[in-house]
């Protein structure tokens, strides 16, 4: 009985660690994509300003 309880506890901890790592990976990926989108918008705005100054 004790081994079964210990095994279930360790599987639960393992699944929690996997879930947490996956969540953190997705969160960091989302933040990276947000920064990339922000940089893209800024660079497009700068190009529009450069085109206006040329005319």
PDBQT receptor file of N, H, CA, C and O in Angstrom, charges set to zero:
ATOM      1  N   UNK A   1       0.817  -1.194   0.000  1.00  0.00    +0.000 N 
ATOM      2  CA  UNK A   1       0.000   0.000   0.000  1.00  0.00    +0.000 C 
ATOM      3  C   UNK A   1       0.866   1.265   0.000  1.00  0.00    +0.000 C 
ATOM      4  O   UNK A   1       0.543   2.233  -0.688  1.00  0.00    +0.000 OA
ATOM      5  N   UNK A   2       1.935   1.262   0.748  1.00  0.00    +0.000 N 
ATOM      6  H   UNK A   2       2.197   0.475   1.307  1.00  0.00    +0.000 HD
ATOM      7  CA  UNK A   2       2.813   2.425   0.842  1.00  0.00    +0.000 C 
ATOM      8  C   UNK A   2       3.473   2.734  -0.509  1.00  0.00    +0.000 C 
ATOM      9  O   UNK A   2       3.586   3.901  -0.885  1.00  0.00    +0.000 OA
ATOM     10  N   UNK A   3       3.911   1.699  -1.244  1.00  0.00    +0.000 N 
ATOM     11  H   UNK A   3       3.819   0.751  -0.939  1.00  0.00    +0.000 HD
ATOM     12  CA  UNK A   3       4.561   1.934  -2.531  1.00  0.00    +0.000 C 
ATOM     13  C   UNK A   3       3.583   2.565  -3.520  1.00  0.00    +0.000 C 
ATOM     14  O   UNK A   3       3.965   3.457  -4.278  1.00  0.00    +0.000 OA
ATOM     15  N   UNK A   4       2.350   2.123  -3.525  1.00  0.00    +0.000 N 
ATOM     16  H   UNK A   4       2.040   1.399  -2.909  1.00  0.00    +0.000 HD
ATOM     17  CA  UNK A   4       1.348   2.676  -4.426  1.00  0.00    +0.000 C 
ATOM     18  C   UNK A   4       1.120   4.157  -4.143  1.00  0.00    +0.000 C 
ATOM     19  O   UNK A   4       1.015   4.956  -5.074  1.00  0.00    +0.000 OA
ATOM     20  N   UNK A   5       1.043   4.522  -2.894  1.00  0.00    +0.000 N 
ATOM     21  H   UNK A   5       1.129   3.874  -2.138  1.00  0.00    +0.000 HD
ATOM     22  CA  UNK A   5       0.836   5.922  -2.519  1.00  0.00    +0.000 C 
ATOM     23  C   UNK A   5       2.040   6.767  -2.920  1.00  0.00    +0.000 C 
ATOM     24  O   UNK A   5       1.877   7.875  -3.430  1.00  0.00    +0.000 OA
ATOM     25  N   UNK A   6       3.232   6.257  -2.697  1.00  0.00    +0.000 N 
ATOM     26  H   UNK A   6       3.364   5.357  -2.283  1.00  0.00    +0.000 HD
ATOM     27  CA  UNK A   6       4.451   6.978  -3.063  1.00  0.00    +0.000 C 
ATOM     28  C   UNK A   6       4.537   7.136  -4.570  1.00  0.00    +0.000 C 
ATOM     29  O   UNK A   6       4.915   8.196  -5.069  1.00  0.00    +0.000 OA
ATOM     30  N   UNK A   7       4.185   6.078  -5.298  1.00  0.00    +0.000 N 
ATOM     31  H   UNK A   7       3.877   5.216  -4.893  1.00  0.00    +0.000 HD
ATOM     32  CA  UNK A   7       4.223   6.136  -6.757  1.00  0.00    +0.000 C 
ATOM     33  C   UNK A   7       3.228   7.174  -7.282  1.00  0.00    +0.000 C 
ATOM     34  O   UNK A   7       3.567   7.968  -8.160  1.00  0.00    +0.000 OA
ATOM     35  N   UNK A   8       2.013   7.171  -6.754  1.00  0.00    +0.000 N 
ATOM     36  H   UNK A   8       1.738   6.526  -6.041  1.00  0.00    +0.000 HD
ATOM     37  CA  UNK A   8       1.016   8.143  -7.189  1.00  0.00    +0.000 C 
ATOM     38  C   UNK A   8       1.454   9.570  -6.873  1.00  0.00    +0.000 C 
ATOM     39  O   UNK A   8       1.213  10.485  -7.659  1.00  0.00    +0.000 OA
ATOM     40  N   UNK A   9       2.094   9.757  -5.726  1.00  0.00    +0.000 N 
ATOM     41  H   UNK A   9       2.290   9.013  -5.087  1.00  0.00    +0.000 HD
ATOM     42  CA  UNK A   9       2.570  11.075  -5.339  1.00  0.00    +0.000 C 
ATOM     43  C   UNK A   9       3.664  11.550  -6.300  1.00  0.00    +0.000 C 
ATOM     44  O   UNK A   9       3.665  12.708  -6.716  1.00  0.00    +0.000 OA
ATOM     45  N   UNK A  10       4.593  10.658  -6.651  1.00  0.00    +0.000 N 
ATOM     46  H   UNK A  10       4.593   9.717  -6.313  1.00  0.00    +0.000 HD
ATOM     47  CA  UNK A  10       5.681  11.066  -7.535  1.00  0.00    +0.000 C 
ATOM     48  C   UNK A  10       5.170  11.315  -8.958  1.00  0.00    +0.000 C 
ATOM     49  O   UNK A  10       5.667  12.214  -9.637  1.00  0.00    +0.000 OA
ATOM     50  N   UNK A  11       4.201  10.548  -9.413  1.00  0.00    +0.000 N 
ATOM     51  H   UNK A  11       3.797   9.818  -8.862  1.00  0.00    +0.000 HD
ATOM     52  CA  UNK A  11       3.615  10.791 -10.733  1.00  0.00    +0.000 C 
ATOM     53  C   UNK A  11       2.896  12.138 -10.739  1.00  0.00    +0.000 C 
ATOM     54  O   UNK A  11       2.976  12.885 -11.714  1.00  0.00    +0.000 OA
ATOM     55  N   UNK A  12       2.206  12.440  -9.663  1.00  0.00    +0.000 N 
ATOM     56  H   UNK A  12       2.142  11.833  -8.871  1.00  0.00    +0.000 HD
ATOM     57  CA  UNK A  12       1.512  13.718  -9.558  1.00  0.00    +0.000 C 
ATOM     58  C   UNK A  12       2.502  14.877  -9.605  1.00  0.00    +0.000 C 
ATOM     59  O   UNK A  12       2.268  15.872 -10.290  1.00  0.00    +0.000 OA
ATOM     60  N   UNK A  13       3.603  14.746  -8.876  1.00  0.00    +0.000 N 
ATOM     61  H   UNK A  13       3.793  13.937  -8.319  1.00  0.00    +0.000 HD
ATOM     62  CA  UNK A  13       4.626  15.801  -8.874  1.00  0.00    +0.000 C 
ATOM     63  C   UNK A  13       5.259  15.942 -10.257  1.00  0.00    +0.000 C 
ATOM     64  O   UNK A  13       5.523  17.056 -10.709  1.00  0.00    +0.000 OA
ATOM     65  N   UNK A  14       5.500  14.819 -10.924  1.00  0.00    +0.000 N 
ATOM     66  H   UNK A  14       5.285  13.915 -10.556  1.00  0.00    +0.000 HD
ATOM     67  CA  UNK A  14       6.083  14.845 -12.266  1.00  0.00    +0.000 C 
ATOM     68  C   UNK A  14       5.141  15.553 -13.241  1.00  0.00    +0.000 C 
ATOM     69  O   UNK A  14       5.580  16.388 -14.033  1.00  0.00    +0.000 OA
ATOM     70  N   UNK A  15       3.866  15.227 -13.188  1.00  0.00    +0.000 N 
ATOM     71  H   UNK A  15       3.510  14.549 -12.545  1.00  0.00    +0.000 HD
ATOM     72  CA  UNK A  15       2.900  15.859 -14.079  1.00  0.00    +0.000 C 
ATOM     73  C   UNK A  15       2.770  17.354 -13.777  1.00  0.00    +0.000 C 
ATOM     74  O   UNK A  15       2.625  18.161 -14.695  1.00  0.00    +0.000 OA
ATOM     75  N   UNK A  16       2.819  17.718 -12.518  1.00  0.00    +0.000 N 
ATOM     76  H   UNK A  16       2.936  17.062 -11.772  1.00  0.00    +0.000 HD
ATOM     77  CA  UNK A  16       2.788  19.138 -12.146  1.00  0.00    +0.000 C 
ATOM     78  C   UNK A  16       4.003  19.879 -12.715  1.00  0.00    +0.000 C 
ATOM     79  O   UNK A  16       3.874  20.992 -13.225  1.00  0.00    +0.000 OA
ATOM     80  N   UNK A  17       5.170  19.262 -12.626  1.00  0.00    +0.000 N 
ATOM     81  H   UNK A  17       5.276  18.358 -12.212  1.00  0.00    +0.000 HD
ATOM     82  CA  UNK A  17       6.386  19.891 -13.140  1.00  0.00    +0.000 C 
ATOM     83  C   UNK A  17       6.319  20.039 -14.665  1.00  0.00    +0.000 C 
ATOM     84  O   UNK A  17       6.719  21.069 -15.208  1.00  0.00    +0.000 OA
ATOM     85  N   UNK A  18       5.818  19.019 -15.346  1.00  0.00    +0.000 N 
ATOM     86  H   UNK A  18       5.493  18.182 -14.905  1.00  0.00    +0.000 HD
ATOM     87  CA  UNK A  18       5.681  19.087 -16.803  1.00  0.00    +0.000 C 
ATOM     88  C   UNK A  18       4.691  20.173 -17.194  1.00  0.00    +0.000 C 
ATOM     89  O   UNK A  18       4.943  20.940 -18.122  1.00  0.00    +0.000 OA
ATOM     90  N   UNK A  19       3.566  20.241 -16.491  1.00  0.00    +0.000 N 
ATOM     91  H   UNK A  19       3.361  19.617 -15.736  1.00  0.00    +0.000 HD
ATOM     92  CA  UNK A  19       2.557  21.258 -16.777  1.00  0.00    +0.000 C 
ATOM     93  C   UNK A  19       3.120  22.654 -16.551  1.00  0.00    +0.000 C 
ATOM     94  O   UNK A  19       2.915  23.548 -17.373  1.00  0.00    +0.000 OA
ATOM     95  N   UNK A  20       3.823  22.844 -15.448  1.00  0.00    +0.000 N 
ATOM     96  H   UNK A  20       3.989  22.117 -14.781  1.00  0.00    +0.000 HD
ATOM     97  CA  UNK A  20       4.390  24.153 -15.140  1.00  0.00    +0.000 C 
ATOM     98  C   UNK A  20       5.429  24.558 -16.170  1.00  0.00    +0.000 C 
ATOM     99  O   UNK A  20       5.456  25.712 -16.599  1.00  0.00    +0.000 OA
ATOM    100  N   UNK A  21       6.292  23.618 -16.577  1.00  0.00    +0.000 N 
ATOM    101  H   UNK A  21       6.269  22.681 -16.229  1.00  0.00    +0.000 HD
ATOM    102  CA  UNK A  21       7.302  23.921 -17.589  1.00  0.00    +0.000 C 
ATOM    103  C   UNK A  21       6.641  24.276 -18.922  1.00  0.00    +0.000 C 
ATOM    104  O   UNK A  21       7.071  25.208 -19.602  1.00  0.00    +0.000 OA
ATOM    105  N   UNK A  22       5.615  23.544 -19.287  1.00  0.00    +0.000 N 
ATOM    106  H   UNK A  22       5.266  22.787 -18.734  1.00  0.00    +0.000 HD
ATOM    107  CA  UNK A  22       4.896  23.840 -20.526  1.00  0.00    +0.000 C 
ATOM    108  C   UNK A  22       4.226  25.195 -20.476  1.00  0.00    +0.000 C 
ATOM    109  O   UNK A  22       4.250  25.940 -21.455  1.00  0.00    +0.000 OA
ATOM    110  N   UNK A  23       3.628  25.520 -19.341  1.00  0.00    +0.000 N 
ATOM    111  H   UNK A  23       3.608  24.914 -18.545  1.00  0.00    +0.000 HD
ATOM    112  CA  UNK A  23       2.976  26.817 -19.177  1.00  0.00    +0.000 C 
ATOM    113  C   UNK A  23       3.994  27.943 -19.288  1.00  0.00    +0.000 C 
ATOM    114  O   UNK A  23       3.738  28.945 -19.955  1.00  0.00    +0.000 OA
ATOM    115  N   UNK A  24       5.142  27.789 -18.644  1.00  0.00    +0.000 N 
ATOM    116  H   UNK A  24       5.350  26.975 -18.103  1.00  0.00    +0.000 HD
ATOM    117  CA  UNK A  24       6.171  28.822 -18.692  1.00  0.00    +0.000 C 
ATOM    118  C   UNK A  24       6.701  28.989 -20.114  1.00  0.00    +0.000 C 
ATOM    119  O   UNK A  24       6.949  30.111 -20.556  1.00  0.00    +0.000 OA
ATOM    120  N   UNK A  25       6.876  27.878 -20.833  1.00  0.00    +0.000 N 
ATOM    121  H   UNK A  25       6.674  26.967 -20.474  1.00  0.00    +0.000 HD
ATOM    122  CA  UNK A  25       7.337  27.931 -22.218  1.00  0.00    +0.000 C 
ATOM    123  C   UNK A  25       6.344  28.708 -23.080  1.00  0.00    +0.000 C 
ATOM    124  O   UNK A  25       6.744  29.555 -23.878  1.00  0.00    +0.000 OA
ATOM    125  N   UNK A  26       5.057  28.425 -22.921  1.00  0.00    +0.000 N 
ATOM    126  H   UNK A  26       4.732  27.737 -22.273  1.00  0.00    +0.000 HD
ATOM    127  CA  UNK A  26       4.035  29.133 -23.693  1.00  0.00    +0.000 C 
ATOM    128  C   UNK A  26       3.966  30.609 -23.319  1.00  0.00    +0.000 C 
ATOM    129  O   UNK A  26       3.784  31.463 -24.187  1.00  0.00    +0.000 OA
ATOM    130  N   UNK A  27       4.110  30.909 -22.041  1.00  0.00    +0.000 N 
ATOM    131  H   UNK A  27       4.258  30.215 -21.337  1.00  0.00    +0.000 HD
ATOM    132  CA  UNK A  27       4.088  32.304 -21.594  1.00  0.00    +0.000 C 
ATOM    133  C   UNK A  27       5.264  33.087 -22.179  1.00  0.00    +0.000 C 
ATOM    134  O   UNK A  27       5.086  34.199 -22.677  1.00  0.00    +0.000 OA
ATOM    135  N   UNK A  28       6.450  32.514 -22.118  1.00  0.00    +0.000 N 
ATOM    136  H   UNK A  28       6.595  31.611 -21.713  1.00  0.00    +0.000 HD
ATOM    137  CA  UNK A  28       7.624  33.190 -22.675  1.00  0.00    +0.000 C 
ATOM    138  C   UNK A  28       7.500  33.353 -24.183  1.00  0.00    +0.000 C 
ATOM    139  O   UNK A  28       7.886  34.384 -24.734  1.00  0.00    +0.000 OA
ATOM    140  N   UNK A  29       6.963  32.340 -24.850  1.00  0.00    +0.000 N 
ATOM    141  H   UNK A  29       6.649  31.502 -24.403  1.00  0.00    +0.000 HD
ATOM    142  CA  UNK A  29       6.745  32.436 -26.294  1.00  0.00    +0.000 C 
ATOM    143  C   UNK A  29       5.757  33.531 -26.638  1.00  0.00    +0.000 C 
ATOM    144  O   UNK A  29       5.948  34.263 -27.609  1.00  0.00    +0.000 OA
ATOM    145  N   UNK A  30       4.713  33.645 -25.857  1.00  0.00    +0.000 N 
ATOM    146  H   UNK A  30       4.558  33.050 -25.068  1.00  0.00    +0.000 HD
ATOM    147  CA  UNK A  30       3.715  34.684 -26.081  1.00  0.00    +0.000 C 
ATOM    148  C   UNK A  30       4.312  36.073 -25.882  1.00  0.00    +0.000 C 
ATOM    149  O   UNK A  30       4.056  36.982 -26.672  1.00  0.00    +0.000 OA
ATOM    150  N   UNK A  31       5.104  36.233 -24.831  1.00  0.00    +0.000 N 
ATOM    151  H   UNK A  31       5.311  35.494 -24.190  1.00  0.00    +0.000 HD
ATOM    152  CA  UNK A  31       5.743  37.530 -24.578  1.00  0.00    +0.000 C 
ATOM    153  C   UNK A  31       6.723  37.882 -25.688  1.00  0.00    +0.000 C 
ATOM    154  O   UNK A  31       6.821  39.041 -26.089  1.00  0.00    +0.000 OA
ATOM    155  N   UNK A  32       7.451  36.883 -26.185  1.00  0.00    +0.000 N 
ATOM    156  H   UNK A  32       7.372  35.941 -25.858  1.00  0.00    +0.000 HD
ATOM    157  CA  UNK A  32       8.392  37.116 -27.282  1.00  0.00    +0.000 C 
ATOM    158  C   UNK A  32       7.650  37.573 -28.535  1.00  0.00    +0.000 C 
ATOM    159  O   UNK A  32       8.082  38.509 -29.208  1.00  0.00    +0.000 OA
ATOM    160  N   UNK A  33       6.533  36.916 -28.848  1.00  0.00    +0.000 N 
ATOM    161  H   UNK A  33       6.181  36.156 -28.302  1.00  0.00    +0.000 HD
ATOM    162  CA  UNK A  33       5.772  37.294 -30.034  1.00  0.00    +0.000 C 
ATOM    163  C   UNK A  33       5.162  38.685 -29.890  1.00  0.00    +0.000 C 
ATOM    164  O   UNK A  33       5.056  39.419 -30.873  1.00  0.00    +0.000 OA
ATOM    165  N   UNK A  34       4.763  39.051 -28.680  1.00  0.00    +0.000 N 
ATOM    166  H   UNK A  34       4.850  38.455 -27.881  1.00  0.00    +0.000 HD
ATOM    167  CA  UNK A  34       4.254  40.405 -28.449  1.00  0.00    +0.000 C 
ATOM    168  C   UNK A  34       5.334  41.454 -28.706  1.00  0.00    +0.000 C 
ATOM    169  O   UNK A  34       5.072  42.488 -29.320  1.00  0.00    +0.000 OA
ATOM    170  N   UNK A  35       6.538  41.183 -28.235  1.00  0.00    +0.000 N 
ATOM    171  H   UNK A  35       6.751  40.343 -27.736  1.00  0.00    +0.000 HD
ATOM    172  CA  UNK A  35       7.644  42.121 -28.458  1.00  0.00    +0.000 C 
ATOM    173  C   UNK A  35       7.988  42.199 -29.945  1.00  0.00    +0.000 C 
ATOM    174  O   UNK A  35       8.290  43.278 -30.456  1.00  0.00    +0.000 OA
ATOM    175  N   UNK A  36       7.943  41.075 -30.630  1.00  0.00    +0.000 N 
ATOM    176  H   UNK A  36       7.697  40.199 -30.215  1.00  0.00    +0.000 HD
ATOM    177  CA  UNK A  36       8.232  41.053 -32.055  1.00  0.00    +0.000 C 
ATOM    178  C   UNK A  36       7.194  41.868 -32.825  1.00  0.00    +0.000 C 
ATOM    179  O   UNK A  36       7.542  42.610 -33.743  1.00  0.00    +0.000 OA
ATOM    180  N   UNK A  37       5.941  41.732 -32.460  1.00  0.00    +0.000 N 
ATOM    181  H   UNK A  37       5.658  41.129 -31.714  1.00  0.00    +0.000 HD
ATOM    182  CA  UNK A  37       4.875  42.497 -33.107  1.00  0.00    +0.000 C 
ATOM    183  C   UNK A  37       5.047  43.991 -32.840  1.00  0.00    +0.000 C 
ATOM    184  O   UNK A  37       4.847  44.811 -33.735  1.00  0.00    +0.000 OA
ATOM    185  N   UNK A  38       5.416  44.340 -31.619  1.00  0.00    +0.000 N 
ATOM    186  H   UNK A  38       5.579  43.673 -30.892  1.00  0.00    +0.000 HD
ATOM    187  CA  UNK A  38       5.640  45.740 -31.259  1.00  0.00    +0.000 C 
ATOM    188  C   UNK A  38       6.797  46.325 -32.083  1.00  0.00    +0.000 C 
ATOM    189  O   UNK A  38       6.697  47.444 -32.588  1.00  0.00    +0.000 OA
ATOM    190  N   UNK A  39       7.881  45.574 -32.216  1.00  0.00    +0.000 N 
ATOM    191  H   UNK A  39       7.962  44.666 -31.806  1.00  0.00    +0.000 HD
ATOM    192  CA  UNK A  39       9.024  46.017 -33.013  1.00  0.00    +0.000 C 
ATOM    193  C   UNK A  39       8.618  46.186 -34.471  1.00  0.00    +0.000 C 
ATOM    194  O   UNK A  39       9.035  47.144 -35.122  1.00  0.00    +0.000 OA
ATOM    195  N   UNK A  40       7.814  45.271 -34.988  1.00  0.00    +0.000 N 
ATOM    196  H   UNK A  40       7.475  44.493 -34.459  1.00  0.00    +0.000 HD
ATOM    197  CA  UNK A  40       7.368  45.334 -36.374  1.00  0.00    +0.000 C 
ATOM    198  C   UNK A  40       6.530  46.583 -36.621  1.00  0.00    +0.000 C 
ATOM    199  O   UNK A  40       6.705  47.258 -37.635  1.00  0.00    +0.000 OA
ATOM    200  N   UNK A  41       5.616  46.896 -35.695  1.00  0.00    +0.000 N 
ATOM    201  H   UNK A  41       5.474  46.348 -34.870  1.00  0.00    +0.000 HD
ATOM    202  CA  UNK A  41       4.793  48.101 -35.834  1.00  0.00    +0.000 C 
ATOM    203  C   UNK A  41       5.661  49.358 -35.812  1.00  0.00    +0.000 C 
ATOM    204  O   UNK A  41       5.432  50.288 -36.585  1.00  0.00    +0.000 OA
ATOM    205  N   UNK A  42       6.655  49.384 -34.928  1.00  0.00    +0.000 N 
ATOM    206  H   UNK A  42       6.841  48.628 -34.300  1.00  0.00    +0.000 HD
ATOM    207  CA  UNK A  42       7.535  50.549 -34.838  1.00  0.00    +0.000 C 
ATOM    208  C   UNK A  42       8.345  50.728 -36.124  1.00  0.00    +0.000 C 
ATOM    209  O   UNK A  42       8.499  51.847 -36.614  1.00  0.00    +0.000 OA
ATOM    210  N   UNK A  43       8.856  49.632 -36.663  1.00  0.00    +0.000 N 
ATOM    211  H   UNK A  43       8.730  48.724 -36.265  1.00  0.00    +0.000 HD
ATOM    212  CA  UNK A  43       9.662  49.739 -37.881  1.00  0.00    +0.000 C 
ATOM    213  C   UNK A  43       8.802  50.170 -39.068  1.00  0.00    +0.000 C 
ATOM    214  O   UNK A  43       9.269  50.926 -39.920  1.00  0.00    +0.000 OA
ATOM    215  N   UNK A  44       7.553  49.702 -39.139  1.00  0.00    +0.000 N 
ATOM    216  H   UNK A  44       7.173  49.087 -38.447  1.00  0.00    +0.000 HD
ATOM    217  CA  UNK A  44       6.659  50.141 -40.217  1.00  0.00    +0.000 C 
ATOM    218  C   UNK A  44       6.359  51.631 -40.096  1.00  0.00    +0.000 C 
ATOM    219  O   UNK A  44       6.313  52.341 -41.101  1.00  0.00    +0.000 OA
ATOM    220  N   UNK A  45       6.157  52.103 -38.874  1.00  0.00    +0.000 N 
ATOM    221  H   UNK A  45       6.195  51.526 -38.058  1.00  0.00    +0.000 HD
ATOM    222  CA  UNK A  45       5.898  53.529 -38.663  1.00  0.00    +0.000 C 
ATOM    223  C   UNK A  45       7.117  54.358 -39.069  1.00  0.00    +0.000 C 
ATOM    224  O   UNK A  45       6.971  55.428 -39.661  1.00  0.00    +0.000 OA
ATOM    225  N   UNK A  46       8.296  53.878 -38.759  1.00  0.00    +0.000 N 
ATOM    226  H   UNK A  46       8.415  53.009 -38.278  1.00  0.00    +0.000 HD
ATOM    227  CA  UNK A  46       9.509  54.600 -39.132  1.00  0.00    +0.000 C 
ATOM    228  C   UNK A  46       9.657  54.658 -40.646  1.00  0.00    +0.000 C 
ATOM    229  O   UNK A  46      10.051  55.688 -41.192  1.00  0.00    +0.000 OA
ATOM    230  N   UNK A  47       9.342  53.554 -41.329  1.00  0.00    +0.000 N 
ATOM    231  H   UNK A  47       9.021  52.717 -40.884  1.00  0.00    +0.000 HD
ATOM    232  CA  UNK A  47       9.430  53.551 -42.794  1.00  0.00    +0.000 C 
ATOM    233  C   UNK A  47       8.425  54.523 -43.408  1.00  0.00    +0.000 C 
ATOM    234  O   UNK A  47       8.740  55.198 -44.388  1.00  0.00    +0.000 OA
ATOM    235  N   UNK A  48       7.221  54.600 -42.843  1.00  0.00    +0.000 N 
ATOM    236  H   UNK A  48       6.965  54.051 -42.047  1.00  0.00    +0.000 HD
ATOM    237  CA  UNK A  48       6.219  55.550 -43.344  1.00  0.00    +0.000 C 
ATOM    238  C   UNK A  48       6.720  56.985 -43.178  1.00  0.00    +0.000 C 
ATOM    239  O   UNK A  48       6.554  57.815 -44.071  1.00  0.00    +0.000 OA
ATOM    240  N   UNK A  49       7.325  57.264 -42.045  1.00  0.00    +0.000 N 
ATOM    241  H   UNK A  49       7.460  56.590 -41.319  1.00  0.00    +0.000 HD
ATOM    242  CA  UNK A  49       7.873  58.610 -41.821  1.00  0.00    +0.000 C 
ATOM    243  C   UNK A  49       8.992  58.923 -42.809  1.00  0.00    +0.000 C 
ATOM    244  O   UNK A  49       9.082  60.040 -43.318  1.00  0.00    +0.000 OA
ATOM    245  N   UNK A  50       9.841  57.938 -43.077  1.00  0.00    +0.000 N 
ATOM    246  H   UNK A  50       9.768  57.030 -42.664  1.00  0.00    +0.000 HD
ATOM    247  CA  UNK A  50      10.930  58.144 -44.035  1.00  0.00    +0.000 C 
ATOM    248  C   UNK A  50      10.384  58.433 -45.428  1.00  0.00    +0.000 C 
ATOM    249  O   UNK A  50      10.923  59.281 -46.138  1.00  0.00    +0.000 OA
ATOM    250  N   UNK A  51       9.323  57.739 -45.826  1.00  0.00    +0.000 N 
ATOM    251  H   UNK A  51       8.885  57.050 -45.248  1.00  0.00    +0.000 HD
ATOM    252  CA  UNK A  51       8.727  57.963 -47.137  1.00  0.00    +0.000 C 
ATOM    253  C   UNK A  51       8.114  59.358 -47.228  1.00  0.00    +0.000 C 
ATOM    254  O   UNK A  51       8.205  60.006 -48.271  1.00  0.00    +0.000 OA
ATOM    255  N   UNK A  52       7.501  59.818 -46.161  1.00  0.00    +0.000 N 
ATOM    256  H   UNK A  52       7.428  59.291 -45.314  1.00  0.00    +0.000 HD
ATOM    257  CA  UNK A  52       6.899  61.166 -46.156  1.00  0.00    +0.000 C 
ATOM    258  C   UNK A  52       7.973  62.234 -46.312  1.00  0.00    +0.000 C 
ATOM    259  O   UNK A  52       7.752  63.243 -46.982  1.00  0.00    +0.000 OA
ATOM    260  N   UNK A  53       9.125  62.022 -45.703  1.00  0.00    +0.000 N 
ATOM    261  H   UNK A  53       9.304  61.203 -45.159  1.00  0.00    +0.000 HD
ATOM    262  CA  UNK A  53      10.181  63.026 -45.768  1.00  0.00    +0.000 C 
ATOM    263  C   UNK A  53      10.816  63.074 -47.151  1.00  0.00    +0.000 C 
ATOM    264  O   UNK A  53      11.347  64.116 -47.536  1.00  0.00    +0.000 OA
ATOM    265  N   UNK A  54      10.780  61.987 -47.909  1.00  0.00    +0.000 N 
ATOM    266  H   UNK A  54      10.349  61.141 -47.596  1.00  0.00    +0.000 HD
ATOM    267  CA  UNK A  54      11.387  61.945 -49.232  1.00  0.00    +0.000 C 
ATOM    268  C   UNK A  54      10.587  62.755 -50.239  1.00  0.00    +0.000 C 
ATOM    269  O   UNK A  54      11.151  63.272 -51.203  1.00  0.00    +0.000 OA
ATOM    270  N   UNK A  55       9.279  62.874 -50.029  1.00  0.00    +0.000 N 
ATOM    271  H   UNK A  55       8.820  62.455 -49.246  1.00  0.00    +0.000 HD
ATOM    272  CA  UNK A  55       8.429  63.577 -51.006  1.00  0.00    +0.000 C 
ATOM    273  C   UNK A  55       8.423  65.047 -50.789  1.00  0.00    +0.000 C 
ATOM    274  O   UNK A  55       7.759  65.777 -51.525  1.00  0.00    +0.000 OA
TER     275      UNK A  55
